[in-house]
Amino acid sequence: MKFSIASAIQRFRPGIAPTLVVLVLLPLMVGLGFWQLSRGHEKQLMVDSYAERRAAEPVGSAQLGGMADPAFRRVHLRGQFDGEHSVLLDNRMRNGKAGVELLQPFHDQASGLWLLLIDSTTCSASLPLCEPSLTLNDGTPLARMISSSGNSTGITSP
């Protein structure tokens, strides 16, 4: 049995319904692909903005309240933690490792604001005690703050 391109073309006769489906879905799928590309570009700009904020000098807590988007900004705080109202969240994943997160209210003396700080720690089977996963070069623990919009903001806790 011999097959040729001409005979294959003659045998391929899609119906009207599959042709209409392709004509409707093809532009839709191409449009969604371009939407994903533009959304990826927006996300990359956002990640770049957050990286710049993390590298910037810490701001005071008084300046934090006036910012439109305080997410991922480093903030210098002085005050006290409220240990009586802390919450420990177990079984949290960070960088593929299981650990815990400690949510602690913090009262900033300079601004009088109460802030919710998150201290992330990781644990392993070989290490029974948890170690802070985020620390500064001098060993000072680094925490994250939840802003009113639910975004996290980098905070050094001296």
C-alpha positions as CSV (number, residue, x, y, z in Angstrom):
1,M,0.0,0.0,0.0
2,K,1.5,3.3,-1.1
3,F,0.8,6.6,0.7
4,S,1.4,10.0,-0.7
5,I,0.8,13.5,0.5
6,A,-1.8,14.0,-2.1
7,S,-3.8,10.9,-0.9
8,A,-3.5,12.0,2.7
9,I,-4.8,15.5,1.9
10,Q,-7.8,13.9,0.1
11,R,-8.6,11.7,3.0
12,F,-8.3,14.4,5.7
13,R,-11.7,16.1,5.7
14,P,-12.6,17.5,9.1
15,G,-16.2,18.4,9.7
16,I,-17.6,21.8,10.1
17,A,-17.9,21.5,13.9
18,P,-14.1,20.8,14.6
19,T,-13.2,23.5,12.1
20,L,-15.4,26.1,14.0
21,V,-14.0,25.0,17.3
22,V,-10.4,25.5,16.1
23,L,-11.3,28.9,14.6
24,V,-12.8,30.0,17.9
25,L,-10.2,28.5,20.3
26,L,-7.0,29.3,18.4
27,P,-7.2,33.1,18.8
28,L,-8.3,32.7,22.4
29,M,-5.3,30.5,23.2
30,V,-2.9,32.9,21.4
31,G,-4.4,35.8,23.3
32,L,-4.1,33.9,26.7
33,G,-0.4,33.2,25.8
34,F,0.3,36.9,25.3
35,W,-1.5,37.7,28.5
36,Q,0.7,35.2,30.4
37,L,3.8,36.9,28.9
38,S,2.7,40.3,30.0
39,R,1.7,39.0,33.4
40,G,5.1,37.5,33.8
41,H,6.7,40.8,32.9
42,E,4.6,42.5,35.6
43,K,5.6,39.9,38.2
44,Q,9.3,40.4,37.3
45,L,9.0,44.2,37.8
46,M,7.4,43.5,41.2
47,V,10.1,41.1,42.2
48,D,12.8,43.6,41.1
49,S,11.1,46.3,43.2
50,Y,11.0,44.1,46.3
51,A,14.7,43.3,45.8
52,E,15.5,47.0,45.7
53,R,13.5,47.6,48.9
54,R,15.3,44.8,50.7
55,A,18.7,46.3,49.7
56,A,17.7,49.8,50.8
57,E,18.5,51.3,54.2
58,P,16.0,50.6,57.0
59,V,13.3,53.2,57.5
60,G,11.8,54.3,60.8
61,S,8.5,52.9,61.9
62,A,6.9,56.4,61.8
63,Q,7.7,56.5,58.0
64,L,6.2,53.1,57.5
65,G,2.6,54.3,58.2
66,G,2.7,56.9,55.5
67,M,3.9,54.5,52.7
68,A,1.4,53.4,50.2
69,D,3.1,49.9,49.8
70,P,5.4,49.0,52.7
71,A,5.9,45.4,51.6
72,F,9.4,44.0,51.8
73,R,10.9,47.2,53.3
74,R,13.5,47.0,56.0
75,V,12.3,48.8,59.1
76,H,14.4,49.8,62.2
77,L,12.4,49.2,65.4
78,R,13.0,49.6,69.1
79,G,10.6,48.3,71.7
80,Q,9.4,45.1,73.3
81,F,7.8,41.9,72.2
82,D,4.6,40.8,73.9
83,G,5.5,37.1,74.8
84,E,2.1,36.4,76.3
85,H,0.2,36.8,73.0
86,S,2.6,34.9,70.7
87,V,1.5,32.2,68.4
88,L,3.6,29.3,67.1
89,L,2.7,28.0,63.6
90,D,4.1,24.5,63.2
91,N,4.7,22.6,59.9
92,R,5.6,25.6,57.9
93,M,7.8,25.1,54.8
94,R,10.6,27.4,53.9
95,N,13.1,26.7,51.1
96,G,11.8,23.1,51.0
97,K,12.5,22.5,54.7
98,A,10.0,22.0,57.5
99,G,10.0,24.5,60.3
100,V,8.0,26.7,62.5
101,E,7.0,30.4,62.4
102,L,6.6,32.5,65.5
103,L,4.1,35.3,65.3
104,Q,4.7,37.9,68.0
105,P,3.2,41.3,68.7
106,F,5.8,44.0,69.0
107,H,5.3,47.4,70.6
108,D,7.4,50.1,68.9
109,Q,8.5,52.8,71.3
110,A,9.1,55.4,68.7
111,S,5.8,55.3,67.0
112,G,3.6,53.7,69.6
113,L,2.4,51.2,67.0
114,W,1.8,47.5,67.6
115,L,3.2,45.4,64.9
116,L,2.9,41.7,64.2
117,L,6.4,40.2,63.5
118,I,7.1,36.7,62.1
119,D,10.3,34.9,63.0
120,S,10.9,32.0,60.7
121,T,12.9,29.0,61.8
122,T,13.8,25.7,60.2
123,C,14.3,22.3,61.8
124,S,15.8,19.1,60.6
125,A,15.8,15.5,61.8
126,S,19.5,15.8,62.7
127,L,19.0,19.1,64.5
128,P,16.5,18.7,67.3
129,L,16.5,22.4,68.1
130,C,15.3,25.0,65.6
131,E,17.6,27.7,64.4
132,P,16.5,31.1,63.0
133,S,16.6,30.9,59.2
134,L,16.9,34.7,58.8
135,T,19.8,36.4,60.5
136,L,22.1,39.4,59.8
137,N,25.8,39.1,59.4
138,D,26.4,39.8,63.1
139,G,23.9,37.1,64.1
140,T,21.0,39.5,64.9
141,P,17.7,37.7,64.1
142,L,15.7,39.1,61.2
143,A,12.0,39.0,61.3
144,R,9.2,39.8,58.8
145,M,6.3,42.1,59.6
146,I,2.8,41.7,58.3
147,S,1.4,44.9,57.0
148,S,-2.3,45.8,57.1
149,S,-2.6,44.6,53.5
150,G,-1.2,41.1,54.4
151,N,2.2,41.7,52.7
152,S,5.3,40.9,54.6
153,T,7.9,43.6,55.3
154,G,11.6,43.0,56.3
155,I,12.3,44.2,59.8
156,T,15.5,44.0,61.9
157,S,14.8,43.4,65.5
158,P,17.7,44.8,67.6
